[in-house]
Amino acid sequence: MADNEQKALQLIAEAEKKLSSSKGFFGALFSGGGSKVEDAVECYQRAANLFKMAKKWSQAGNAFCEAAALHAKAGSRHDAATNYVDASVCFKKTDIDEAVNCLLKAIEIYTDMGRFTMAAKHHQNIAELYESEAMSLERALQHYEQAADYFRGEESNSSANKCLLKVAQYAAQLENYEQAIQIYQDVAASSLESSLLKYSAKEYFFRAALCHLCVDVLNAQHALERYTEMYPAFQDSREYKLIKTLIEHLEEQNVDAFTDAVKDYDSISRLDQWYTMILLRIKKQLNDNPDLR
């Protein structure tokens, strides 16, 4: 490991020497010294890989950034973006902010080149970084939203919907229920247009109805009627029946019956953390407001 690190440091020194001896970057390009710049880029890339082998992640990230900057100055935009992405992979292990900064630089290059699918994928990567570190749901939501926008613009509707469902998930967690409801309804309607995806509409209508219950029981009832008109098979699902039962118990102000209905459903179809959180919020409204109608 120490040997790899030492070799990497030697390559960094070699790269710096090549750049300084070429009388500056632009001087090198216009006086036949371009090969020295290319050699310096190669040194930085090799050094980065040696740092990776030595698990010196920050140093590896910095070396990839140096290579990316040289590529960018030389007009090799694709290579610059690739190196910024390489750098982000290294920084991800030690410094999330730096990893995000590198991906944003890559995104800027890709959007300038019109490579919106690549930009979308890296917005998605940034969102996942914020998710995994539990740093900021708002930031994760924003980057999923931007990714969905770019995917949709490139007609990658399946990828766009996956990102939008993440936006809806986090919007609901942040109590932005109207945004979550709209997304779940839109994705459900989109799913109904495909024979392969039609069955998944049930889940999205279920999630939308639960978000409605967080806001208003009457609106939830009306939403349920609209959903069954759009997708008659929804009326036969356990999810529909649970929503109907919960509405009844909310109107009756029966906390125990509400709890039992959720337990019965969970015993057959396990409720994940998101569902549990939303259902607890609905139940809390009942506890806090005994006159709920």
Backbone as a ProteinNet text record, in pm:
[ID]
protein_1_A
[PRIMARY]
MADNEQKALQLIAEAEKKLSSSKGFFGALFSGGGSKVEDAVECYQRAANLFKMAKKWSQAGNAFCEAAALHAKAGSRHDAATNYVDASVCFKKTDIDEAVNCLLKAIEIYTDMGRFTMAAKHHQNIAELYESEAMSLERALQHYEQAADYFRGEESNSSANKCLLKVAQYAAQLENYEQAIQIYQDVAASSLESSLLKYSAKEYFFRAALCHLCVDVLNAQHALERYTEMYPAFQDSREYKLIKTLIEHLEEQNVDAFTDAVKDYDSISRLDQWYTMILLRIKKQLNDNPDLR
[TERTIARY]
83.2	0	86.9	187.5	277.4	353.5	389.1	462.9	378.1	248.8	158.2	143.6	133.5	120.3	246.5	361.5	488	498.5	460.7	462.4	366.8	251.5	152.6	207.9	274.8	332.4	439.7	515.9	619	555.3	443.9	373.9	314.7	264.5	212.4	324.8	440.5	556.2	598.4	593.8	631.3	534.3	404.3	303	325.1	350.5	372.5	497.5	599.2	724	699.5	622.3	593.1	516.3	421.7	341.6	424.4	509.4	590.7	696.2	748.6	852.7	794.9	660.6	598.8	554.1	601.6	577.6	429	358.8	216.7	133.7	8.9	-78.3	-98.6	-144	-174.5	-48.1	61.2	188.1	224.9	198.8	229.6	148	21.2	-64.7	-21.5	25.7	55.8	204.4	283.8	427	478.6	385.7	427.1	446.9	407.1	424.2	300.5	204.7	78.4	101.5	206.5	233.7	268.3	330.2	364.4	238	139.6	11.6	-56.6	-55.2	-114.5	-41.8	91.6	169.8	132.5	110.6	73.1	-61.6	-156.6	-289.4	-275.4	-194	-173.7	-111.9	-17.2	45.5	-58.5	-143.8	-247.1	-343.2	-381.8	-474.7	-410.8	-285.8	-215.5	-197.3	-164.2	-148.2	-279.7	-390	-521.5	-550.5	-520	-546.3	-456.5	-332.5	-242.3	-291.4	-338.7	-395.3	-516.6	-596.1	-712.5	-667.1	-561.4	-509.1	-458.5	-407.5	-356.6	-466.9	-592	-708.1	-690.2	-617.9	-602.3	-704.5	-829.6	-941.1	-941.6	-912.2	-911.6	-802.8	-685.9	-575.3	-607.8	-673.9	-716.2	-814.9	-912.1	-1010.3	-945.2	-850.2	-780.4	-702.8	-640.7	-563.8	-656.4	-771.2	-867.8	-917.8	-936.5	-980.2	-875.5	-748.7	-641.6	-645.7	-665.3	-674.3	-796.2	-908.7	-1031.9	-1013.4	-948.9	-927.7	-842.7	-740.1	-654.5	-732	-814.7	-898.1	-992.4	-1052.4	-1148.7	-1081.4	-961.9	-888.8	-851.7	-826.2	-787.6	-909.3	-1028.7	-1150.2	-1198.6	-1137	-1181.6	-1290.7	-1409.4	-1514.6	-1561.7	-1574.9	-1621.4	-1521.8	-1391.6	-1288.6	-1287.6	-1310.4	-1315	-1430.7	-1548	-1665.4	-1640.9	-1579.1	-1550.2	-1458.5	-1357.1	-1264.1	-1330.2	-1421.9	-1494.3	-1582.7	-1641.8	-1721.8	-1631	-1512.5	-1414.6	-1376.9	-1357.7	-1321.4	-1432.9	-1556.8	-1670.4	-1678.9	-1645.7	-1648.6	-1549.4	-1434.5	-1333.3	-1377.4	-1421.7	-1461.6	-1581.7	-1662.3	-1781.4	-1745.4	-1623	-1580.2	-1533.2	-1507.3	-1451.9	-1520.5	-1576.5	-1627.8	-1744.9	-1867	-1986.1	-1999.3	-1967.9	-1979.8	-1889.7	-1766.7	-1675.3	-1724.4	-1779.4	-1833.8	-1946	-2032.4	-2142.4	-2088.4	-1989.9	-1931.6	-1875	-1808.1	-1751.2	-1861.3	-1969	-2079.7	-2148.5	-2159.6	-2219.4	-2135.1	-2002.8	-1914.9	-1935.1	-1949.3	-1974.5	-2109.4	-2209.8	-2344.3	-2341.4	-2266.4	-2257	-2199.7	-2099.5	-2039.2	-2138.8	-2204.9	-2298.1	-2416.4	-2471	-2584.5	-2539.2	-2418	-2364.3	-2346.2	-2317.6	-2299.8	-2432.6	-2541.8	-2671.5	-2688.7	-2603.7	-2612.2	-2700.4	-2829.9	-2919.9	-2946.9	-2937.4	-2954.9	-2842.1	-2719.9	-2605.7	-2621.9	-2665.6	-2688	-2793.1	-2898.5	-3006.2	-2953.7	-2873	-2818.4	-2733	-2660.2	-2574.3	-2652.2	-2761.4	-2851.4	-2909	-2942	-2991.9	-2884.6	-2759.3	-2649.1	-2634.5	-2647.3	-2638.2	-2751.9	-2872.4	-2987.3	-2961.6	-2903.8	-2874.8	-2768.5	-2673.1	-2572	-2639.2	-2728.7	-2798.2	-2888.2	-2946.2	-3028.8	-2946.3	-2835.7	-2756.3	-2696.2	-2667.5	-2607.3	-2711.6	-2838.2	-2947.3	-2915.7	-2850	-2805.3	-2918.3	-2994.5	-3096.5	-3198.4	-3317.9	-3423.9	-3462.9	-3460.1	-3495.4	-3401.5	-3272.1	-3175.2	-3193.4	-3216.8	-3240.9	-3361.7	-3467.7	-3590.6	-3562.3	-3487.9	-3459.4	-3383	-3286.4	-3205.9	-3283.5	-3369	-3456.5	-3551.6	-3599.8	-3691.7	-3622.6	-3498.8	-3423.6	-3391.8	-3356.2	-3328	-3452.3	-3566.8	-3692.7	-3721.5	-3696.1	-3720.2	-3633.5	-3505.9	-3415.8	-3452.6	-3483.9	-3522.4	-3647.8	-3743.9	-3869.6	-3842.8	-3752.7	-3718.3	-3654.1	-3588.8	-3524.3	-3613	-3741.1	-3838.6	-3804.1	-3724.6	-3695.8	-3799.6	-3922.2	-4034	-4028.5	-3979.1	-3967.4	-3870.9	-3754.5	-3656.1	-3711.1	-3784.1	-3843.8	-3941.9	-4024.5	-4123.6	-4058.7	-3949.4	-3878.8	-3829.6	-3777	-3729.6	-3847.4	-3956.8	-4073.9	-4132.9	-4129	-4180.7	-4096.2	-3966.7	-3880.2	-3917.1	-3945.5	-3987.8	-4115.5	-4210.3	-4337.1	-4313.9	-4228.5	-4198	-4146.4	-4049.2	-3988.7	-4078.2	-4156.4	-4251.6	-4350.4	-4398.9	-4492.1	-4423.5	-4298.5	-4226	-4209.7	-4193.9	-4177.8	-4312.1	-4420.6	-4558.6	-4603.4	-4538.8	-4586.1	-4682.1	-4797.8	-4888.3	-4945.7	-4976.7	-5035.5	-4941	-4811.8	-4713.8	-4707	-4703.3	-4697.1	-4821.1	-4938.1	-5064.1	-5063.4	-5024.9	-5025.2	-4933.9	-4815.4	-4721.1	-4775.1	-4825.2	-4877.7	-4993.5	-5081.1	-5193.2	-5145.7	-5048.1	-4996.2	-4927.5	-4845.9	-4774.7	-4873.3	-4977	-5080	-5151.3	-5189.2	-5257.6	-5168.2	-5038.5	-4942.1	-4930.1	-4931.8	-4919.7	-5039.4	-5156.7	-5278.5	-5275.7	-5188.6	-5178.1	-5094.5	-5028.9	-4943.1	-4997.3	-5012.7	-5063	-4965.8	-4835	-4733.5	-4730.9	-4759.3	-4748.5	-4882.2	-4989.7	-5124.5	-5144.7	-5091.9	-5115.4	-5052.3	-4941.8	-4873	-4951.8	-5052.5	-5134.6	-5201.9	-5232.3	-5297.8	-5215.5	-5083.7	-4996.9	-4994.3	-4989.4	-4979.6	-5109.9	-5223.2	-5351	-5361.9	-5310.4	-5311.3	-5229.3	-5110.2	-5023.5	-5088.8	-5148.4	-5214.2	-5329.9	-5407.4	-5521.7	-5475.8	-5365.4	-5311.5	-5266.2	-5205.3	-5165.3	-5288.2	-5395.4	-5520.8	-5570.6	-5559.8	-5607.5	-5526.5	-5402.6	-5321.1	-5373.8	-5449.5	-5498	-5644.7	-5729.1	-5873.2	-5946.7	-6035.9	-6108.6	-6203.7	-6273.5	-6370.5	-6302.7	-6189.3	-6114	-6067.2	-6030.8	-5987.5	-6101.6	-6222.8	-6340.1	-6363.3	-6358.8	-6380	-6269.3	-6144.7	-6032.3	-6051.7	-6097.3	-6118.4	-6221.3	-6324.4	-6426	-6363.9	-6278.8	-6213.5	-6120	-6050.1	-5954.1	-6024.1	-6138.5	-6210.8	-6274	-6306.4	-6355.5	-6242.9	-6124.4	-6009.2	-5963.4	-5974.3	-5921.3	-6018.3	-6124.7	-6228.3	-6175.2	-6067.3	-6011.3	-5958.1	-5929	-5878.1	-5977.9	-6106.9	-6212.3	-6208.1	-6146.5	-6138.7	-6011.3	-5926.7	-5796.9	-5806.6	-5710.5	-5703.8	-5672.3	-5597.6	-5560.8	-5684.1	-5770.9	-5894.5	-5978.8	-5990.9	-6073.3	-6015.7	-5882.5	-5821.6	-5853.6	-5839.5	-5869.6	-6014.2	-6106.9	-6249.7	-6271	-6203.6	-6217	-6159.1	-6043.9	-5981.8	-6069.9	-6130.6	-6220.6	-6336.3	-6392.8	-6504.3	-6461.8	-6344.2	-6297.6	-6260.6	-6210.6	-6182.4	-6311.3	-6412.5	-6541.3	-6606.4	-6582.5	-6637.3	-6549.6	-6431.3	-6333.4	-6290.6	-6276.1	-6245.2	-6097	-6014.7	-5869.6	-5834.1	-5897.8	-5865.8	-5897.7	-6012.8	-6051.5	-5957.6	-5916.1	-5819.1	-5690.6	-5639.7	-5515.5	-5529.4	-5642	-5664.3	-5669.1	-5731.3	-5740.1	-5601.3	-5516.6	-5379.7	-5302.2	-5318.6	-5249.8	-5292.3	-5422.1	-5473.1	-5410.7	-5404.6	-5344.5	-5196.6	-5126.2	-4982.1	-4949.2	-5040	-5014.9	-5008.9	-5070.4	-5069.9	-4974.7	-4981.6	-4892.6	-4809.9	-4683.8	-4599.4	-4588.4	-4611	-4602.3	-4458.9	-4403	-4266.3	-4263.8	-4145.1	-4126.4	-4209.5	-4219.2	-4294.9	-4442.8	-4499.8	-4641.3	-4667.5	-4579.5	-4596.1	-4596.4	-4503.2	-4493.9	-4622.9	-4672.1	-4792.6	-4914.3	-4927	-5041.5	-5037.5	-4917.7	-4905.8	-4945.3	-4914.1	-4954.6	-5107	-5168.9	-5315.6	-5377.3	-5322.6	-5372.8	-5352.5	-5238.8	-5210.9	-5313.3	-5357.2	-5461.2	-5588.8	-5617.6	-5738	-5724.9	-5604.3	-5580.8	-5584.9	-5526.9	-5518.9	-5650.3	-5732.6	-5857.6	-5974.4	-6030.3	-6139	-6266.1	-6275.4	-6393.9	-6372.1	-6267.9	-6236.1	-6354.4	-6385.6	-6493	-6445.6
-120.4	0	125.8	127	243.1	260.2	146	150	215.3	180.3	239.7	390	427.9	570.1	645.9	586.2	651.9	668	563.9	571.2	679.8	690.1	791.4	931.4	952	1084.1	1120.5	1020.4	1043.7	1084.9	1021.6	1055.4	1196.7	1235.2	1371.8	1472.6	1446.4	1535.2	1541	1425.7	1419	1501.4	1491.1	1567.8	1717.6	1758.5	1901.4	1952.2	1868.5	1905.6	1924.4	1832.5	1841.5	1968.9	2003.5	2123.9	2250.6	2254.1	2374.8	2392.1	2281.3	2289.8	2325	2315.8	2346.9	2491.8	2575.3	2720.1	2753.4	2679.1	2707.4	2625.5	2603.7	2513.7	2560.2	2684.1	2730.7	2746.6	2785	2790.5	2653.8	2551.9	2415.3	2376.1	2414.9	2374.9	2439.4	2564.6	2637.7	2637.6	2566.1	2563.4	2420.9	2330.5	2192.3	2115.5	2178.1	2108.2	2035	2017.2	1950	1810.1	1744.2	1607.7	1604.9	1714.4	1720	1729.8	1803.1	1812.6	1675.7	1608.1	1473.7	1378.9	1391.6	1307.9	1338.5	1469.6	1509.2	1450.3	1453.9	1395.6	1247.4	1177.9	1034.2	1009.1	1095.8	1081.1	1096.3	1198.6	1220.3	1101.7	1048.2	934.8	809.8	785	669.4	687.4	810.7	838.6	815.1	860	842.5	694.2	612.5	468.7	404.6	452.4	401.3	445.1	569.8	616.2	530.1	493.4	407.2	272.3	217.9	89.2	101.3	220.6	243.9	290.7	299.3	345.9	488.8	568.9	711.9	786	782.4	821.9	970.9	1056	1200.2	1236.9	1175.4	1202.9	1149.9	1036.7	981.8	1077.2	1126.3	1220.2	1347.4	1399.1	1521.7	1500.3	1382.8	1354.3	1345.1	1280	1274.6	1414.7	1500.2	1638	1715.5	1694.6	1760.7	1715.8	1587.1	1535.1	1593.5	1600.6	1655.3	1801.1	1879.1	2021.5	2039.3	1955.4	1963.4	1925.2	1820.5	1780.6	1894.3	1958.7	2065.7	2182.2	2219.1	2329.6	2296.7	2168.2	2125.3	2104.5	2119.4	2101.9	1959.3	1869.3	1728.2	1713	1761.9	1772.7	1636.3	1542	1409.1	1346.8	1357.2	1302.1	1375.7	1507.6	1585.5	1537.6	1520	1474.7	1337	1248.9	1113.1	1117.2	1202	1211.7	1273.6	1367.9	1423.9	1317.1	1231.5	1120.7	1023.2	993.8	907.3	967.8	1098.8	1167.3	1155.1	1168	1161.2	1024.3	919.7	783.8	772.7	837.4	835.3	919.9	1042.4	1132.2	1078.8	997.7	942.2	867.6	816.8	738.8	825.7	954.4	1039.7	1175	1226	1363.2	1374.5	1362.3	1364.1	1496.2	1607.4	1738.4	1747.1	1696.9	1698.8	1605	1491.6	1397.5	1464.5	1536	1607.1	1716.4	1792.5	1899.3	1845.7	1731.1	1671	1628.5	1570.8	1529.6	1650.3	1759	1881.2	1936.1	1926.3	1969.7	1881.7	1751.2	1659	1689.4	1716	1747.6	1873.6	1973.3	2098.4	2072.6	1986.1	1952.1	1875.2	1775.4	1692.4	1773.1	1864.3	1945.3	2038.9	2091.8	2179.8	2102.9	1974.8	1890.2	1835	1860.3	1804.1	1659.3	1611.5	1470.6	1464.9	1484.6	1499.9	1368.5	1257.5	1128.6	1106.4	1139.9	1128.2	1224.9	1347.1	1444.9	1394.5	1335.9	1282.1	1173	1083.5	973.1	1025.5	1133.5	1185.8	1268.8	1332.6	1394.2	1284.3	1170.9	1056.4	1006.9	1003.3	961.8	1056.1	1186.6	1284	1261.7	1240.6	1215.1	1093.3	989.3	867	891.1	980.3	1015.9	1082.2	1175.9	1243.5	1146.3	1050.3	947.9	862.9	810.1	713.1	774.4	902.8	969.7	1034.4	1024.8	1088.8	1235.4	1297.8	1435.3	1535.5	1514.6	1612.6	1553.6	1528.4	1477.2	1580.2	1709.2	1814.8	1813.3	1796.4	1795	1670	1556.5	1433.2	1452	1508.2	1531.8	1621.3	1730	1824.9	1758	1674.6	1610.7	1499.1	1426.9	1329	1399.6	1517.2	1594	1640	1688.7	1732.8	1614.6	1502.8	1382.1	1340.8	1342.1	1304	1397.1	1525.9	1625	1596.7	1568	1538	1404.9	1303.1	1173.2	1188.3	1264.8	1282.3	1354.1	1454	1526.2	1437.9	1330.8	1235.8	1114.1	1123.7	1015.8	887.6	900.7	784.1	783.4	751.2	768	672.7	552.7	457.5	508.6	558.5	614.4	739.5	820.5	942	906.7	805.2	766.4	711.4	638.6	586.7	701.6	805.6	922.6	998.6	1010.7	1081.8	1012	880	805.6	832.1	853	892.8	1032.2	1122.8	1258.2	1250.7	1169.4	1155.9	1099.1	998.1	936.6	1040	1120	1217.7	1339.3	1374.7	1485.8	1451.3	1327.4	1284.6	1286.1	1238.8	1241.2	1383	1477.8	1618.4	1689.8	1610.6	1660.5	1751.2	1736.6	1804.6	1709.1	1688.2	1582.5	1609.3	1734.7	1765.9	1725.5	1754.5	1716.1	1564.4	1495.6	1349.1	1290	1342.1	1291.8	1307.3	1425.2	1451.6	1354.8	1330.7	1239	1097.1	1049.9	913	895.1	996	986.8	985.3	1070.8	1077.4	947.1	892.6	767.7	651.6	651.7	547.9	554.9	676.4	693.2	647.8	680.5	638	485.3	423.3	277.1	207	268.8	207.6	197.9	276.3	274.4	157	86.5	-26.7	-156	-257.6	-386.5	-449.4	-418.7	-474.5	-404	-273.1	-193.2	-171.3	-214.8	-184.8	-224.3	-339.5	-389.4	-299.6	-233.7	-148.8	-22.9	10.5	129.6	118.7	-2.9	-25.1	33.4	10.2	60.4	213.5	274	420.3	487.2	426.9	480.6	464.7	354	329.7	437.1	464.1	565.7	704	734.7	864.7	878.3	771.5	775.8	795.3	729.9	748.5	893.1	951.8	1092.8	1181.9	1148.1	1222.9	1215.1	1096	1077.9	1161.4	1190.9	1276.8	1420.4	1453.4	1590.9	1603.4	1515.4	1534.5	1405.1	1360.3	1235.6	1245.8	1358.2	1374.5	1370.9	1439.4	1436.4	1294.9	1220	1081.3	997.5	1020.6	947.5	978.4	1106.7	1146	1091.1	1092.2	1039.3	890.3	819.5	675.4	646.6	729.3	712.6	736.3	838.6	866.9	753.2	699.3	593.2	467.1	437	316.5	337.3	461.4	489.7	471	514.9	501.5	355.9	283.7	147	61	11	-64.2	-180.6	-244	-358.2	-316.7	-188.6	-139.3	-166.8	-165.7	-184.8	-323.7	-418.6	-555.8	-580.3	-480.9	-500.7	-484.5	-545.8	-531.3	-386.9	-319.3	-180.3	-89.7	-109.4	-30	-56.7	-184.2	-220.3	-163.5	-158.6	-100	49.4	120.1	263.8	287.8	210.5	224.3	199.5	96.7	63.1	173.7	226.5	333.1	457.8	489.1	605.1	586.7	466.5	438	457.4	405	414.9	558.5	633.4	774.3	850.7	821.3	889.2	849	724.1	675.3	715.9	774	810.9	689.4	575.3	449.6	415.5	457	436.5	288.3	211.5	69	-7.7	22.5	-45.1	-5.9	120	168	85.9	72.5	-1.6	-148	-209	-349.7	-370.9	-277	-288.4	-284.4	-197.4	-188	-315.7	-365.1	-489.2	-605.9	-616.5	-725	-719.1	-598.3	-582.3	-619.2	-571.2	-593.8	-741.9	-817.4	-960.2	-1038.5	-983.8	-1049.7	-980.7	-848.2	-769.5	-676.2	-710.2	-633.2	-487.6	-399.1	-256.1	-209.1	-139.4	-91.3	36.2	91.6	207	328.3	350.1	465	451.8	335	312.7	328.5	270.6	278.1	422.8	502.6	643.5	718.4	697.9	768.8	725.9	597.1	547.6	599	609.8	664.8	812.6	883.3	1024.4	1037	947.7	950.4	919.3	818.3	779.8	893	962	1072.8	1184.4	1208.2	1308.2	1271.5	1142.8	1095.7	1116.1	1087.6	1107.6	1255.9	1339.2	1481.6	1554.5	1497.6	1565.4	1467.8	1450.1	1353.6	1388.2	1511	1549.3	1536	1459.3	1441	1380.5	1439.5	1387.6	1369.8
0	0	0	88.6	97.2	-33.4	-95.6	-221.5	-331.1	-337.2	-436.1	-413.5	-287	-255.2	-298	-273	-309.7	-461.8	-534.7	-681.3	-731.1	-665.6	-704.5	-683.7	-570.6	-541.6	-643.7	-685.6	-787.2	-920.5	-953.9	-1078	-1072.9	-954.5	-938.3	-961.4	-901	-917.8	-1064.9	-1130.4	-1272	-1357.7	-1326.1	-1399.9	-1382.7	-1258.7	-1231.3	-1303.8	-1309.3	-1377.5	-1527.1	-1586.9	-1729.8	-1761.6	-1673.7	-1697.3	-1682.5	-1580.9	-1558	-1667.1	-1718.5	-1821.3	-1957.9	-1972.2	-2101.3	-2108.5	-2013.7	-2012.2	-2006.7	-1922.5	-1907.2	-2003.9	-1966.2	-2042.3	-2186.6	-2203.6	-2339	-2423.2	-2358.2	-2429.5	-2482.6	-2403	-2444.1	-2566.6	-2567.7	-2678.3	-2810	-2802.7	-2925.6	-2962.5	-2885.4	-2919.1	-2930.9	-2959.7	-2979.3	-2851	-2739.1	-2611.5	-2566.2	-2659.5	-2623.6	-2572.1	-2623.8	-2579.9	-2430.7	-2381.4	-2239	-2154	-2204.5	-2133.6	-2132.1	-2245.8	-2252.5	-2157	-2151.9	-2059.4	-1914.4	-1885.6	-1749	-1711.6	-1805.3	-1781.4	-1748.2	-1827.9	-1804.4	-1667.1	-1628.3	-1496	-1384.8	-1398.6	-1296.4	-1289	-1402.5	-1404.1	-1343	-1379.5	-1321.3	-1170.5	-1131.1	-987.6	-914.2	-974.9	-912.3	-888.3	-986.6	-971.9	-866.5	-857.2	-752.4	-613.8	-604.1	-476.1	-437.9	-538.6	-511.4	-454.8	-514.3	-465.4	-322.6	-288.7	-152.3	-57.5	-112.7	-34.7	17.5	-59.7	-29.9	-116.8	-70.9	-157.1	-191.2	-94.6	-122.5	-222.9	-204.7	-297.1	-437.4	-442.7	-572.5	-639.2	-560.5	-614.3	-665.5	-590	-631.7	-762.3	-775.6	-897.2	-1018.5	-1001.4	-1112	-1147.5	-1046.3	-1072.1	-1152.6	-1122.8	-1198.2	-1344.7	-1365.2	-1502	-1572.9	-1500.2	-1558.7	-1599.4	-1513.3	-1542.7	-1667.4	-1682.9	-1801.7	-1927.9	-1917.5	-2031.6	-2070.6	-1969.6	-1996.1	-2068.7	-2023.8	-2087.6	-2231.8	-2255.4	-2390.6	-2480.7	-2423.5	-2503.1	-2512.1	-2434.5	-2433.4	-2326.9	-2362.8	-2261.5	-2209.3	-2299.7	-2255.8	-2158.2	-2189.7	-2100.5	-1966.2	-1971.4	-1847.2	-1759.2	-1820.5	-1744.1	-1684.6	-1765.2	-1716.8	-1594.9	-1598.2	-1484.8	-1361.9	-1383.5	-1268.6	-1203.1	-1285.2	-1230.4	-1155.3	-1211.9	-1143.1	-1007.1	-1006.8	-881.7	-779.6	-825.7	-732.2	-664.6	-739.9	-683.7	-568	-584.7	-477.2	-357.9	-385.8	-277.2	-199.3	-264.8	-199.3	-71.1	-65.3	51.3	167.3	139.4	246	260.6	150.5	153.4	56.1	107.5	22.7	-52.4	13.7	-51.7	-175.3	-161.8	-276.7	-387.4	-347.5	-446.2	-525.8	-454.7	-521.4	-612.7	-565.3	-647.2	-778.6	-770.1	-891.8	-988.4	-934.8	-1021.5	-1083.7	-1008.2	-1064.1	-1179.2	-1167.1	-1276.9	-1399.7	-1375.7	-1487.4	-1551.9	-1468.9	-1520	-1605.9	-1560.2	-1636.1	-1776.1	-1781.6	-1911.4	-1997.6	-1938.3	-2016.2	-2068.8	-1986.5	-2034.5	-2146.2	-2133.3	-2238	-2369.4	-2357.8	-2476.6	-2527.9	-2452.2	-2491	-2452.1	-2361.1	-2315.4	-2189.9	-2210.2	-2095.5	-2021.2	-2092.2	-2023.2	-1923.6	-1963.3	-1871.8	-1754.3	-1785.2	-1678.1	-1580.9	-1634.2	-1549.5	-1456.8	-1511.2	-1431.1	-1316.1	-1342.2	-1235.8	-1133.9	-1176.3	-1077.9	-987.7	-1047.5	-971.5	-874.5	-919.3	-831.2	-712.2	-738.7	-629.6	-530.1	-581.8	-493.9	-405.4	-463.9	-387.2	-280.8	-310.4	-209.7	-89.5	-116.8	-7.6	69.3	-2.4	62.7	157.8	105.3	181.7	306.4	301	415.9	506.6	466.9	541.5	568.7	471.2	490.2	469.6	364.2	333.2	237	288.8	202.2	98	137.2	41.9	-78.9	-51.4	-162	-247.3	-183.1	-259	-349.7	-294.3	-370.3	-491.7	-471.1	-580	-693.8	-658.6	-764.1	-834	-760.4	-827	-923.3	-881.4	-965	-1094.2	-1080.5	-1198.5	-1289.3	-1229.2	-1308.1	-1386.8	-1320.7	-1387.4	-1504.8	-1484.8	-1589.8	-1712.8	-1690.4	-1802.2	-1868.8	-1789.1	-1846	-1933.4	-1883.8	-1956.1	-2089	-2084.8	-2206.2	-2311.9	-2266.3	-2357.9	-2386	-2346.9	-2369.2	-2293.2	-2186.8	-2101.4	-1988.5	-2025.6	-1931.5	-1812.9	-1835.3	-1725.5	-1618.9	-1663.9	-1570.5	-1502.6	-1579.9	-1523.1	-1411.9	-1435.4	-1334.6	-1207.7	-1224.7	-1106.4	-1018.7	-1084.1	-1008.8	-947.6	-1023.5	-971.6	-849.4	-849.1	-733.6	-609.4	-630.2	-518.5	-470.2	-565.1	-528.5	-444.1	-488	-414.8	-275.3	-266.1	-136.5	-37.2	-82.5	7.7	28.2	-73	-55.8	55.3	55.9	161	297.5	301.9	429.3	481.7	388.5	426.2	440.9	433.2	449.2	334.9	219.9	98.7	26.5	90.4	44.3	-94.1	-125.7	-256.7	-369.9	-351.3	-453.1	-466.3	-352.5	-354.7	-422.1	-387.1	-444.6	-596.1	-643.1	-787.7	-861.2	-804.8	-871	-872.3	-757	-751.7	-849	-858.9	-952.1	-1096.7	-1127.6	-1265.1	-1306	-1214.2	-1246.3	-1256.6	-1171.7	-1180.3	-1314.8	-1356	-1485	-1599.8	-1590.5	-1692	-1695.3	-1578.3	-1570.1	-1633.2	-1621.2	-1675.4	-1827.7	-1890.3	-2036	-2086.6	-1994.1	-2032.8	-1972.1	-2056.1	-2006	-1907.5	-1923.8	-1834.4	-1699.4	-1699.2	-1576.5	-1507.1	-1569.8	-1521.5	-1375.4	-1338.7	-1202.5	-1097	-1131.1	-1032.5	-998.3	-1080.6	-1053.3	-916.8	-876.5	-746.8	-632.9	-635.8	-529.5	-526.9	-646.8	-652.3	-608	-643.7	-596.2	-443.8	-393.2	-248.6	-176.5	-227.5	-166.6	-174.2	-288.4	-303.7	-204.8	-188.7	-96.6	48	85.6	220.5	242.1	138.8	150.2	165.5	92.2	107.7	252.2	312.3	450.5	549.6	514.1	600.8	600.8	496.2	480.3	518	458.8	473.9	438.4	525.4	504.7	386	374.8	266.6	129.7	119	-6.8	-39.9	63.4	43.1	-13.4	37.4	-14.1	-161.8	-195.2	-335	-424.3	-373.5	-451.1	-478.2	-377.4	-391.7	-502.1	-508.8	-614.6	-753.2	-763	-891.4	-932.7	-835	-865.5	-915.5	-857.6	-901.9	-1039.5	-1072	-1207.9	-1308.9	-1272.7	-1361.9	-1373.6	-1261.5	-1255.2	-1173.5	-1237.2	-1165.2	-1080.8	-1126.9	-1053.4	-916.8	-899.2	-770.8	-658.6	-693.1	-593.3	-529.6	-598.6	-545.8	-466.3	-454.8	-389	-237.4	-168.5	-22.9	15.4	-71.7	-45	-44	-141	-146.4	-21.3	11.7	127.5	257.5	268.3	388	396.3	284.4	285.5	326.1	268.8	304.7	453.7	506.1	648.7	736.3	697.2	776.2	777.9	664.4	659	756.3	758.2	850.3	995.2	1030.3	1169.4	1206.5	1108.8	1133.9	1161.2	1083.3	1103.2	1235.9	1274.7	1403.2	1521.6	1490.8	1593.5	1676.3	1608.4	1676.7	1655.1	1751.4	1739.8	1741.7	1829.2	1842.3	1714	1655.2	1530.8	1417	1416.2	1316.3	1328.4	1450.9	1475.9	1434.4	1467.5	1433.5	1282.2	1211.1	1064.7	1002	1053.8	1001.5	1033.5	1155.8	1195.3	1107	1077.6	993.5	854.1	799.6	666.9	670.5	773	785.6	804	862.4	885.7	754.6	649.6	518.6	421.8	418.8	331	418.5	437.2	528.2	486	579.7	554.8	577.6	479.6	496.4	580.9	596.2	685.2	640.8	510.2	459.3	494.1	465.2	495.9	646.2	725.5	871.5	919.2	866.3	904.1	868.2	745.8	700.4	782.9	808.5	886.6	1030.5	1086.6	1222.1	1225.2	1118.1	1111.3	1105	1025.9	1015.5	1151.7	1217.5	1350.1	1450.8	1441.7	1533.6	1516.8	1393.8	1370.1	1443.9	1443.8	1513.3	1663.4	1716.4	1860.1	1897.7	1808.5	1838.8	1817.6	1728.7	1694.2	1703.1	1821.5	1839.8	1762.6	1711.2	1634.9	1485.7	1447.5	1306.9	1233.4	1121.6	1039.1	894.9
[MASK]
+++++++++++++++++++++++++++++++++++++++++++++++++++++++++++++++++++++++++++++++++++++++++++++++++++++++++++++++++++++++++++++++++++++++++++++++++++++++++++++++++++++++++++++++++++++++++++++++++++++++++++++++++++++++++++++++++++++++++++++++++++++++++++++++++++++++++++++++++++++++++++++++++++++

